[in-house]
Amino acid sequence: MVLVGLMVLATTGLAGAQQVSAAQQISLPEAVALALQEDIGHQIALVQWDNAKVAYERSLADNLLTGSAYNARLAEYTLKQADTEYRGKVADVVVETVTQFADLAQADLTLQIREKELALAKKQLELTRQKRATQNASELDVLEAESALATAEANYQQANDNLAQARRNFQFLLGGHRALPDGNLPFVPLTVDLDDLLQRAIAESVTVKQAEENVELVSLDLEQLELEQAAPLVLREARNKVKLAQLQLAQAKERITNEVTSAYNSVNQAARRYRSAQQSLELETRTFAITKQQLEAGLKTADELDRAQIALWQATSAELSARKDYVLAYLAFERSLDRDLSASVLVQPPAEVTPED
């Protein structure tokens, strides 16, 4: 596993880092755990899931007297439905946490970029006015510099507002806890073989199991009606239900195959985009280091170093965006396998993180 932190945190720190202490930073696993704890929708789903387990156990106890295979299957089917609904709510919270975690870190980077651009625009306007005073620039040049400054000021204010909103959203997600993301998003390579994965996915799919349970339930219904010598139309309807359930089972397997294959390919595509963003970041990192050395040697100006810094931050932001996309694609892949996203390798503490096998 490769756990990549934001390079900008190591060099300059988040724009808002001066306003919070290190103790107020939170990791992604901590954020997910706290969001699940605080989310009311998740709490409701947890209670509903527990009620479903109570109903299942009660049904099993009641069925001890009758020994009805139909009732036993129906109880299992209902419990699996509740489990699927609960996992879906957990997945929603995990995905929202990852999204807001990354968006807040990116909003900090954007503010740094806009602040530096604003400073450069102010310097450029001042320089243009000086040139105008010595007849080395036209009035149009001054107007263009003033327009560029106005744009930079608007961009800075928008970035500042976006950062404030991202912080409020993140803190609301965490139940009001004042914490900022530490900027670390995991990259866990996907190493499984697709063909093996599809076989496991179909065998372990809750959706497929539910479809199989439905086939068994309607088949039991048909057997009971045949024993009772029900009317021809009733038997015909029951046989149609069996045939429909079998078709729905085949459809569920086909849908799982398509969804897992699509999600698998999306992860690999996101991984390629992430590696490309990494290369761009490495290039801008070297460029900034060289520009800094050239400034010290008198070969570059402070403004050129500022522009190299902006390019580095932009590459860092692009790398973070690509990493977020990868994490979300990986989570979507795990969701296609009916997995519990709260137990995902991506949201576990570092000591517990191991590659997919």
Buried (B, 14 or more C-beta within 10 A) or exposed (E): BEEBEBBBBEEBBBBBBEEBEEEEBBBBBBBBBBBBEBBEEBEEBBEEBEEBEEBBEEBBEEBEEEEBBBBBBBBBBBBBBBBBBBBEBBBBBBBBBBBBBBBBBBBBBBBBBBBBBBBBBBBBBEEBBEBBEEEEBEEEBBEBBBEBBEEBBEBBEEBBEBBEEBBEBBBEBBEEBEBBBBBBBBBBEBEEEBEEBBEEBBEEBBBBBBBBBBBBBBBBBBBBBEEEEBEEEEBEBBBEBBEEBBEBBEEBBEBBBEBBBEBBEBBBEBBEBBEEBBEBBEEBBEBBEEBBEBBEEEEBEEBEBBBBBBBBBBBBBBBBBBBBBBBBBBBBBBBBBBBBBBEBBBBBEEEEBEEBE
